[in-house]
Amino acid sequence: MEILDVIKGRYSVRKYRDEAVSDDELNEILEAARFSQSAKNLQGWRFIVVRNQEKRARLVEAAKGQRFVGQAPVVIACLGVGTEYIMTCGQPAYTIDVAIAMENMALTAHNIGLGTCWLGAFYEDQVKTILEIPESEDVRVVGMLTLGKAESSSPAKNRKPLDEIVSYERW
C-alpha cells in the first residue's frame, strides 16, 4: 500500500474477531516501534505485550470498563522511561517519542491487515499494578494499543478540509 492510503485507511477498531495475532505479525509491528524516531535518539520506550486473557480482562477495568480491550487478542502497553528530559520547546520528550512509536505500530498493523485502537482512557496506577510496572515517576504508561483483526471494515472518516487546519507563514 502507498503510505497515504495506509494513513487514510487506518481507524480505531473497537470490535475484534476471535483470531490470534501471529508472532510474525506482532514482531513486524514491534519492529516499526523500534525504528521510530526519538528525541536525541534516546529510545526511551518500553512495550509490554499482553496476550493473557486474564490480564486483558483486568485491563478492561483499568481502561474504564472498555470491553474491547479484553476482546482484542493483544494489548500493548506503551511506556516512557527516562522521563526527565524536556525538549527545548518545553515538551517532555517521552510522551512524544512514545506517541510516534505507537503511531508507527498502528500504521504498520493496518498495512498488514490488522486493526488497532489507541487508548488514553485508563488509570495508570491500575495498569502499573496489573503489569507489575515499577512505581516510579521515571516509568510512565503513556498509552495502550489494542491489536487484532477487525470484526468489520472501516467507517467513513470525517476530516476537516486543509484550509481549516493549515495556514502559511503566519497564524
TORKE-82830 format. One record per residue (C-alpha): residue number from 1; residue in three letters; z, y, x. Coordinates in steps of 0.5 Angstrom, whole numbers. Layout:
# TORKE-82830
rec n:NUM; res:ALA; zz:Z; yy:Y; xx:X;
...
END
This chain:
# TORKE-82830
rec n:1; res:MET; zz:0; yy:0; xx:0;
rec n:2; res:GLU; zz:-1; yy:7; xx:2;
rec n:3; res:ILE; zz:6; yy:11; xx:3;
rec n:4; res:LEU; zz:5; yy:16; xx:-2;
rec n:5; res:ASP; zz:3; yy:10; xx:-7;
rec n:6; res:VAL; zz:10; yy:7; xx:-5;
rec n:7; res:ILE; zz:14; yy:13; xx:-6;
rec n:8; res:LYS; zz:11; yy:15; xx:-12;
rec n:9; res:GLY; zz:12; yy:8; xx:-15;
rec n:10; res:ARG; zz:19; yy:7; xx:-13;
rec n:11; res:TYR; zz:24; yy:7; xx:-18;
rec n:12; res:SER; zz:31; yy:6; xx:-20;
rec n:13; res:VAL; zz:32; yy:-1; xx:-22;
rec n:14; res:ARG; zz:38; yy:-3; xx:-27;
rec n:15; res:LYS; zz:36; yy:-10; xx:-29;
rec n:16; res:TYR; zz:34; yy:-15; xx:-24;
rec n:17; res:ARG; zz:31; yy:-22; xx:-25;
rec n:18; res:ASP; zz:36; yy:-28; xx:-23;
rec n:19; res:GLU; zz:32; yy:-30; xx:-17;
rec n:20; res:ALA; zz:34; yy:-30; xx:-10;
rec n:21; res:VAL; zz:32; yy:-25; xx:-4;
rec n:22; res:SER; zz:30; yy:-29; xx:1;
rec n:23; res:ASP; zz:32; yy:-28; xx:8;
rec n:24; res:ASP; zz:26; yy:-26; xx:11;
rec n:25; res:GLU; zz:25; yy:-20; xx:5;
rec n:26; res:LEU; zz:32; yy:-18; xx:7;
rec n:27; res:ASN; zz:31; yy:-18; xx:14;
rec n:28; res:GLU; zz:25; yy:-13; xx:13;
rec n:29; res:ILE; zz:29; yy:-8; xx:9;
rec n:30; res:LEU; zz:35; yy:-8; xx:14;
rec n:31; res:GLU; zz:29; yy:-7; xx:20;
rec n:32; res:ALA; zz:27; yy:-1; xx:16;
rec n:33; res:ALA; zz:34; yy:2; xx:16;
rec n:34; res:ARG; zz:35; yy:0; xx:24;
rec n:35; res:PHE; zz:29; yy:4; xx:25;
rec n:36; res:SER; zz:31; yy:10; xx:21;
rec n:37; res:GLN; zz:31; yy:17; xx:25;
rec n:38; res:SER; zz:38; yy:20; xx:26;
rec n:39; res:ALA; zz:41; yy:26; xx:29;
rec n:40; res:LYS; zz:42; yy:25; xx:37;
rec n:41; res:ASN; zz:40; yy:18; xx:36;
rec n:42; res:LEU; zz:47; yy:16; xx:34;
rec n:43; res:GLN; zz:45; yy:11; xx:29;
rec n:44; res:GLY; zz:52; yy:12; xx:26;
rec n:45; res:TRP; zz:51; yy:7; xx:21;
rec n:46; res:ARG; zz:53; yy:0; xx:19;
rec n:47; res:PHE; zz:51; yy:-4; xx:13;
rec n:48; res:ILE; zz:55; yy:-10; xx:9;
rec n:49; res:VAL; zz:50; yy:-14; xx:5;
rec n:50; res:VAL; zz:54; yy:-17; xx:-1;
rec n:51; res:ARG; zz:51; yy:-24; xx:-4;
rec n:52; res:ASN; zz:57; yy:-27; xx:-6;
rec n:53; res:GLN; zz:57; yy:-27; xx:-14;
rec n:54; res:GLU; zz:65; yy:-26; xx:-14;
rec n:55; res:LYS; zz:65; yy:-20; xx:-9;
rec n:56; res:ARG; zz:59; yy:-17; xx:-13;
rec n:57; res:ALA; zz:63; yy:-18; xx:-20;
rec n:58; res:ARG; zz:69; yy:-14; xx:-16;
rec n:59; res:LEU; zz:64; yy:-8; xx:-14;
rec n:60; res:VAL; zz:62; yy:-7; xx:-21;
rec n:61; res:GLU; zz:69; yy:-5; xx:-23;
rec n:62; res:ALA; zz:69; yy:0; xx:-16;
rec n:63; res:ALA; zz:62; yy:2; xx:-19;
rec n:64; res:LYS; zz:65; yy:5; xx:-25;
rec n:65; res:GLY; zz:63; yy:-1; xx:-29;
rec n:66; res:GLN; zz:56; yy:-1; xx:-28;
rec n:67; res:ARG; zz:54; yy:-8; xx:-30;
rec n:68; res:PHE; zz:47; yy:-8; xx:-26;
rec n:69; res:VAL; zz:51; yy:-8; xx:-19;
rec n:70; res:GLY; zz:53; yy:-15; xx:-21;
rec n:71; res:GLN; zz:47; yy:-17; xx:-24;
rec n:72; res:ALA; zz:43; yy:-15; xx:-17;
rec n:73; res:PRO; zz:43; yy:-21; xx:-13;
rec n:74; res:VAL; zz:44; yy:-17; xx:-7;
rec n:75; res:VAL; zz:48; yy:-11; xx:-6;
rec n:76; res:ILE; zz:48; yy:-7; xx:1;
rec n:77; res:ALA; zz:54; yy:-2; xx:2;
rec n:78; res:CYS; zz:52; yy:3; xx:7;
rec n:79; res:LEU; zz:57; yy:6; xx:11;
rec n:80; res:GLY; zz:57; yy:12; xx:16;
rec n:81; res:VAL; zz:61; yy:11; xx:23;
rec n:82; res:GLY; zz:63; yy:17; xx:27;
rec n:83; res:THR; zz:64; yy:22; xx:22;
rec n:84; res:GLU; zz:66; yy:28; xx:26;
rec n:85; res:TYR; zz:59; yy:30; xx:29;
rec n:86; res:ILE; zz:57; yy:36; xx:25;
rec n:87; res:MET; zz:50; yy:39; xx:26;
rec n:88; res:THR; zz:48; yy:46; xx:28;
rec n:89; res:CYS; zz:46; yy:47; xx:21;
rec n:90; res:GLY; zz:53; yy:46; xx:18;
rec n:91; res:GLN; zz:52; yy:39; xx:15;
rec n:92; res:PRO; zz:55; yy:32; xx:17;
rec n:93; res:ALA; zz:50; yy:28; xx:21;
rec n:94; res:TYR; zz:53; yy:21; xx:18;
rec n:95; res:THR; zz:51; yy:23; xx:11;
rec n:96; res:ILE; zz:44; yy:25; xx:12;
rec n:97; res:ASP; zz:43; yy:19; xx:17;
rec n:98; res:VAL; zz:45; yy:14; xx:12;
rec n:99; res:ALA; zz:41; yy:17; xx:7;
rec n:100; res:ILE; zz:35; yy:17; xx:11;
rec n:101; res:ALA; zz:36; yy:9; xx:12;
rec n:102; res:MET; zz:38; yy:8; xx:5;
rec n:103; res:GLU; zz:31; yy:11; xx:3;
rec n:104; res:ASN; zz:27; yy:7; xx:8;
rec n:105; res:MET; zz:30; yy:1; xx:5;
rec n:106; res:ALA; zz:29; yy:3; xx:-2;
rec n:107; res:LEU; zz:21; yy:4; xx:0;
rec n:108; res:THR; zz:21; yy:-2; xx:4;
rec n:109; res:ALA; zz:24; yy:-6; xx:-2;
rec n:110; res:HIS; zz:19; yy:-3; xx:-6;
rec n:111; res:ASN; zz:13; yy:-4; xx:-2;
rec n:112; res:ILE; zz:14; yy:-12; xx:-1;
rec n:113; res:GLY; zz:15; yy:-12; xx:-9;
rec n:114; res:LEU; zz:23; yy:-12; xx:-10;
rec n:115; res:GLY; zz:27; yy:-6; xx:-13;
rec n:116; res:THR; zz:33; yy:-2; xx:-11;
rec n:117; res:CYS; zz:38; yy:3; xx:-14;
rec n:118; res:TRP; zz:41; yy:8; xx:-10;
rec n:119; res:LEU; zz:49; yy:8; xx:-12;
rec n:120; res:GLY; zz:53; yy:14; xx:-11;
rec n:121; res:ALA; zz:58; yy:13; xx:-17;
rec n:122; res:PHE; zz:63; yy:9; xx:-14;
rec n:123; res:TYR; zz:70; yy:9; xx:-12;
rec n:124; res:GLU; zz:70; yy:9; xx:-4;
rec n:125; res:ASP; zz:77; yy:6; xx:-4;
rec n:126; res:GLN; zz:76; yy:0; xx:-8;
rec n:127; res:VAL; zz:69; yy:-1; xx:-4;
rec n:128; res:LYS; zz:73; yy:-1; xx:2;
rec n:129; res:THR; zz:78; yy:-6; xx:0;
rec n:130; res:ILE; zz:73; yy:-11; xx:-3;
rec n:131; res:LEU; zz:69; yy:-11; xx:3;
rec n:132; res:GLU; zz:75; yy:-10; xx:8;
rec n:133; res:ILE; zz:73; yy:-4; xx:11;
rec n:134; res:PRO; zz:78; yy:0; xx:15;
rec n:135; res:GLU; zz:82; yy:5; xx:12;
rec n:136; res:SER; zz:79; yy:11; xx:17;
rec n:137; res:GLU; zz:76; yy:18; xx:16;
rec n:138; res:ASP; zz:71; yy:15; xx:21;
rec n:139; res:VAL; zz:68; yy:10; xx:17;
rec n:140; res:ARG; zz:66; yy:12; xx:10;
rec n:141; res:VAL; zz:62; yy:9; xx:5;
rec n:142; res:VAL; zz:56; yy:14; xx:3;
rec n:143; res:GLY; zz:52; yy:9; xx:-2;
rec n:144; res:MET; zz:51; yy:3; xx:-4;
rec n:145; res:LEU; zz:44; yy:0; xx:-6;
rec n:146; res:THR; zz:42; yy:-6; xx:-11;
rec n:147; res:LEU; zz:37; yy:-10; xx:-9;
rec n:148; res:GLY; zz:33; yy:-16; xx:-12;
rec n:149; res:LYS; zz:26; yy:-17; xx:-17;
rec n:150; res:ALA; zz:26; yy:-12; xx:-22;
rec n:151; res:GLU; zz:26; yy:-15; xx:-29;
rec n:152; res:SER; zz:21; yy:-10; xx:-32;
rec n:153; res:SER; zz:15; yy:-5; xx:-29;
rec n:154; res:SER; zz:16; yy:2; xx:-27;
rec n:155; res:PRO; zz:18; yy:7; xx:-33;
rec n:156; res:ALA; zz:13; yy:13; xx:-32;
rec n:157; res:LYS; zz:16; yy:19; xx:-28;
rec n:158; res:ASN; zz:17; yy:26; xx:-30;
rec n:159; res:ARG; zz:17; yy:30; xx:-24;
rec n:160; res:LYS; zz:17; yy:38; xx:-24;
rec n:161; res:PRO; zz:10; yy:41; xx:-21;
rec n:162; res:LEU; zz:10; yy:43; xx:-14;
rec n:163; res:ASP; zz:9; yy:51; xx:-16;
rec n:164; res:GLU; zz:16; yy:50; xx:-19;
rec n:165; res:ILE; zz:19; yy:47; xx:-13;
rec n:166; res:VAL; zz:15; yy:50; xx:-7;
rec n:167; res:SER; zz:15; yy:57; xx:-4;
rec n:168; res:TYR; zz:11; yy:59; xx:2;
rec n:169; res:GLU; zz:14; yy:64; xx:8;
rec n:170; res:ARG; zz:20; yy:66; xx:3;
rec n:171; res:TRP; zz:24; yy:64; xx:-3;
END
